[in-house]
Amino acid sequence: GATSYDGTDAQVKLLFTADSTDGSYVGYLICKAIGTNIATVLRVWLNNGSTNGTAGDNKLIKEWSLPATTASATAATQDVRIPIDEWLNASFRLYVGIGTTVASGWHINVGQSGKF
C-alpha cells in the first residue's frame, strides 16, 4: 500500500490531469471494489503539475475509509462516493493511493469533471 502521507510513495498513482489551458473541475470520485478486500483508506493528493516525487509539489486533500468487501455472485459491493469539489489549475493533477495492500483492488473514477 501507499504508506507515505506526502504523495511521493511509489504506490501512489496518477488519476486525473486537468486541462492544460483552462484547468478542470472535479466534483467527486467513485470507488468500486473489484472483489474481496480488507478495509483500507484512500488518500487523494493535489499535485501542482510537477513531479509527485517531490513532497512540496503535493498537497493531501482527502482521506476516506474504504470498507472491507466480499465478492458475491448475488449482491453488489457498494460504491463509495468521495466529494472533491475542487477547481484544478491548468495541468494540475490528482494522485491516489490506498493505505494497505488489498487482495482484489479498487477502481477509482472521476465524476463530474470538465472545464468551464
C-alpha positions as CSV (number, residue, x, y, z in Angstrom):
1,G,0.0,0.0,0.0
2,A,0.9,3.7,-0.2
3,T,2.2,4.4,3.3
4,S,3.6,8.0,2.8
5,Y,1.5,11.0,3.6
6,D,3.3,13.3,1.2
7,G,2.3,11.7,-2.1
8,T,5.8,10.5,-3.0
9,D,5.3,6.8,-2.4
10,A,5.8,4.5,-5.5
11,Q,2.3,3.1,-4.9
12,V,0.6,6.5,-5.5
13,K,-1.0,6.5,-8.9
14,L,-2.0,9.3,-11.3
15,L,-5.8,9.5,-11.5
16,F,-6.6,12.8,-13.4
17,T,-4.8,15.7,-15.1
18,A,-6.6,19.0,-15.6
19,D,-6.9,20.6,-19.0
20,S,-3.5,22.2,-19.9
21,T,-5.1,25.6,-20.9
22,D,-8.2,26.1,-18.8
23,G,-7.8,23.8,-15.8
24,S,-10.7,21.4,-14.8
25,Y,-13.3,20.9,-12.2
26,V,-13.6,17.6,-10.3
27,G,-16.8,17.0,-8.4
28,Y,-16.2,13.6,-6.8
29,L,-14.6,10.2,-7.1
30,I,-16.4,6.9,-7.3
31,C,-14.6,4.0,-5.8
32,K,-15.7,0.5,-6.7
33,A,-14.2,-2.7,-5.2
34,I,-13.2,-5.3,-7.8
35,G,-13.7,-8.2,-5.4
36,T,-12.9,-9.2,-1.9
37,N,-10.7,-6.7,0.0
38,I,-9.8,-5.8,3.6
39,A,-10.7,-2.3,4.9
40,T,-8.3,0.4,3.9
41,V,-8.0,4.1,3.4
42,L,-7.9,6.1,0.1
43,R,-5.7,9.2,0.1
44,V,-6.0,11.9,-2.5
45,W,-3.3,14.4,-3.3
46,L,-3.4,17.6,-5.4
47,N,-0.2,18.0,-7.4
48,N,0.9,21.3,-8.9
49,G,1.7,19.7,-12.3
50,S,5.3,18.9,-11.4
51,T,6.7,15.6,-10.3
52,N,4.9,13.9,-7.5
53,G,8.3,12.6,-6.3
54,T,8.9,16.0,-4.7
55,A,6.8,16.3,-1.5
56,G,6.4,20.1,-1.8
57,D,4.6,19.6,-5.2
58,N,1.8,17.6,-3.5
59,K,-1.0,18.5,-1.0
60,L,-3.0,15.8,0.8
61,I,-6.6,17.0,0.3
62,K,-8.7,13.9,1.3
63,E,-8.6,10.7,3.3
64,W,-11.5,8.4,3.1
65,S,-12.1,5.0,4.7
66,L,-12.9,2.2,2.2
67,P,-14.8,-0.7,3.7
68,A,-13.9,-4.4,3.7
69,T,-15.7,-6.0,0.7
70,T,-16.7,-9.6,-0.2
71,A,-17.2,-10.7,-3.8
72,S,-20.6,-12.2,-4.5
73,A,-22.5,-13.6,-7.4
74,T,-25.7,-12.3,-6.0
75,A,-25.0,-9.0,-4.3
76,A,-23.3,-5.8,-5.4
77,T,-20.5,-4.2,-3.5
78,Q,-21.3,-0.7,-2.5
79,D,-19.9,2.3,-4.4
80,V,-18.0,4.8,-2.2
81,R,-18.5,8.4,-3.4
82,I,-15.9,10.8,-2.2
83,P,-16.6,14.5,-2.6
84,I,-13.7,16.5,-4.1
85,D,-15.4,19.8,-5.3
86,E,-12.1,21.3,-6.4
87,W,-11.1,23.5,-9.3
88,L,-7.7,22.3,-10.6
89,N,-5.5,24.9,-12.2
90,A,-4.1,24.2,-15.7
91,S,-2.1,20.9,-15.7
92,F,-2.6,20.2,-12.0
93,R,-3.1,16.5,-11.2
94,L,-4.9,14.3,-8.7
95,Y,-2.9,11.3,-7.4
96,V,-4.4,8.5,-5.3
97,G,-3.1,5.7,-3.1
98,I,-4.6,3.2,-0.7
99,G,-3.1,2.6,2.7
100,T,-2.8,-1.2,2.8
101,T,-2.3,-3.9,0.2
102,V,-5.7,-5.4,-0.7
103,A,-6.5,-8.7,-2.4
104,S,-8.6,-7.6,-5.4
105,G,-8.2,-3.9,-5.7
106,W,-10.4,-0.9,-6.3
107,H,-11.4,1.0,-9.5
108,I,-11.3,4.8,-8.9
109,N,-13.1,7.1,-11.3
110,V,-13.6,10.8,-11.6
111,G,-17.1,12.1,-11.7
112,Q,-18.5,15.5,-12.8
113,S,-15.3,16.7,-14.3
114,G,-14.8,19.2,-17.1
115,K,-13.6,22.7,-17.9
116,F,-15.8,25.7,-17.8
